[in-house]
């Protein structure tokens, strides 16, 4: 296996994925901020509380969660969750871009140690993301593919790093 060619391809995939994650995270931040801002609009929230369909959905959510929330608190909580998730996706995207850049440098013959370290960080975050996705009932396939690609990247970076280190 040619580790340098493999890590180059994986690095390009990481760059593409990182750019898409940064864009997705930015949109999530905007959406979470918008939901949080809407939750503070008392006129709009009172309309939502008086809407029979919305009140029924909130009552159903309250029954499932064992709480007693109104539309404003529900919207605020949703906005905060989306905002935090967006921040995590944005950070992971930035790390994937760094990972892709480090991998391209490692493919050229220098900086495999950095590529290995960044790859480990991204792998850990991908595993955490997979656990969160599974806990919320999302599909596991995209997470499994992401973990597998990152694990292969880490393996290639480790092999290149071992090639670069002098032995005495």
C-alpha positions in Angstrom: 0.0 0.0 0.0 1.3 3.4 -0.9 0.6 5.4 2.2 1.5 8.7 0.7 -1.0 8.4 -2.2 -3.7 7.1 0.2 -3.2 9.9 2.7 -3.3 12.4 -0.2 -6.7 11.1 -1.3 -8.0 11.0 2.2 -6.8 14.5 2.8 -8.7 15.8 -0.2 -11.8 14.1 1.2 -11.1 15.7 4.6 -10.8 19.1 3.0 -14.1 18.7 1.1 -15.8 17.4 4.2 -14.4 20.1 6.3 -15.6 22.9 4.0 -19.1 21.3 3.9 -19.0 21.0 7.7 -18.0 24.6 8.2 -20.9 25.7 6.0 -23.3 23.4 7.7 -22.1 24.6 11.1 -22.5 28.2 10.1 -26.1 27.6 9.0 -26.8 25.8 12.3 -25.4 28.7 14.3 -27.6 31.1 12.3 -30.7 28.8 12.8 -30.0 28.4 16.5 -29.5 32.1 17.0 -32.7 32.8 15.1 -34.7 30.4 17.1 -33.3 31.9 20.3 -34.1 35.4 19.1 -37.7 34.3 18.2 -38.2 32.8 21.6 -37.7 36.3 23.1 -40.4 37.9 20.9 -43.4 37.9 23.3 -46.0 38.7 20.7 -45.0 35.9 18.4 -44.7 33.4 21.3 -48.2 34.3 22.7 -49.6 33.6 19.2 -47.8 30.2 19.2 -49.2 29.4 22.7 -52.7 30.3 21.5 -52.4 28.2 18.3 -54.3 25.0 18.9 -52.0 22.8 16.7 -48.9 24.2 18.3 -50.3 24.0 21.8 -51.1 20.3 21.1 -47.6 19.6 19.9 -46.0 21.3 22.9 -48.4 19.5 25.3 -47.3 16.2 23.7 -43.6 17.1 24.1 -44.3 18.1 27.7 -46.0 14.8 28.4 -43.1 12.8 26.9 -40.5 14.9 28.8 -42.5 15.1 32.1 -42.2 18.9 32.1 -44.5 21.9 31.7 -43.0 24.3 29.2 -44.6 26.9 27.0 -43.7 27.8 23.4 -41.1 30.4 24.4 -39.2 28.0 26.6 -39.5 25.2 24.1 -38.2 27.5 21.3 -35.4 28.8 23.5 -34.2 25.3 24.4 -34.3 24.1 20.8 -32.4 27.2 19.7 -29.7 26.6 22.3 -29.3 23.0 21.3 -29.1 23.8 17.6 -26.6 26.6 18.4 -24.3 24.3 20.4 -24.6 21.5 17.8 -23.6 24.1 15.1 -20.6 25.2 17.1 -19.5 21.5 17.4 -20.0 20.9 13.7 -18.1 24.2 12.9 -15.2 23.2 15.1 -15.1 19.7 13.6 -15.1 21.2 10.1 -12.2 23.5 11.0 -10.3 20.5 12.4 -11.0 18.5 9.2 -9.6 21.3 7.1 -6.5 21.3 9.3 -6.4 17.5 9.0 -6.6 17.7 5.2 -3.8 20.3 5.0 -1.6 18.4 7.3 -2.2 15.2 5.4 -1.2 16.8 2.1 2.0 18.0 3.7 2.6 14.5 5.0 2.1 13.1 1.5 4.9 15.3 0.3 7.3 14.0 3.0 7.2 16.3 6.0 4.9 16.8 9.0 3.5 13.3 9.4 3.6 13.7 13.2 1.3 16.7 13.0 -1.0 14.8 10.6 -1.1 11.9 13.0 -2.0 14.1 15.9 -4.7 16.0 14.1 -6.1 12.7 12.8 -6.4 11.4 16.3 -8.2 14.5 17.4 -10.7 14.3 14.5 -11.1 10.5 15.1 -12.0 11.2 18.8 -14.5 13.9 17.8 -16.0 11.6 15.1 -16.5 8.9 17.7 -18.2 11.3 20.0 -20.4 12.5 17.2 -21.3 8.9 16.3 -22.4 8.2 19.9 -24.5 11.4 19.9 -26.0 10.5 16.5 -26.9 7.0 17.7 -28.4 8.3 21.0 -30.7 10.6 19.0 -31.8 7.8 16.7 -29.9 8.9 13.6 -28.4 6.5 11.1 -25.1 5.0 11.9 -23.8 4.6 8.4 -22.5 8.1 7.8 -20.8 8.1 11.2 -19.3 4.6 10.6 -17.9 5.7 7.2 -16.4 8.9 8.7 -14.8 6.9 11.5 -13.4 4.4 9.0 -11.9 7.0 6.7 -10.4 8.9 9.6 -9.0 5.7 11.1 -7.4 4.9 7.7 -6.0 8.4 7.6 -4.5 8.0 11.1 -3.0 4.6 10.1 -1.4 6.1 7.0 0.0 9.1 8.9 1.5 6.7 11.5 3.2 4.6 8.8 4.6 7.7 7.1 5.7 9.1 10.5 7.5 5.8 11.2 9.2 6.0 7.8 10.4 9.5 8.5 11.8 8.9 12.0 15.5 7.8 11.9 16.4 4.6 13.6 19.6 4.3 15.6 
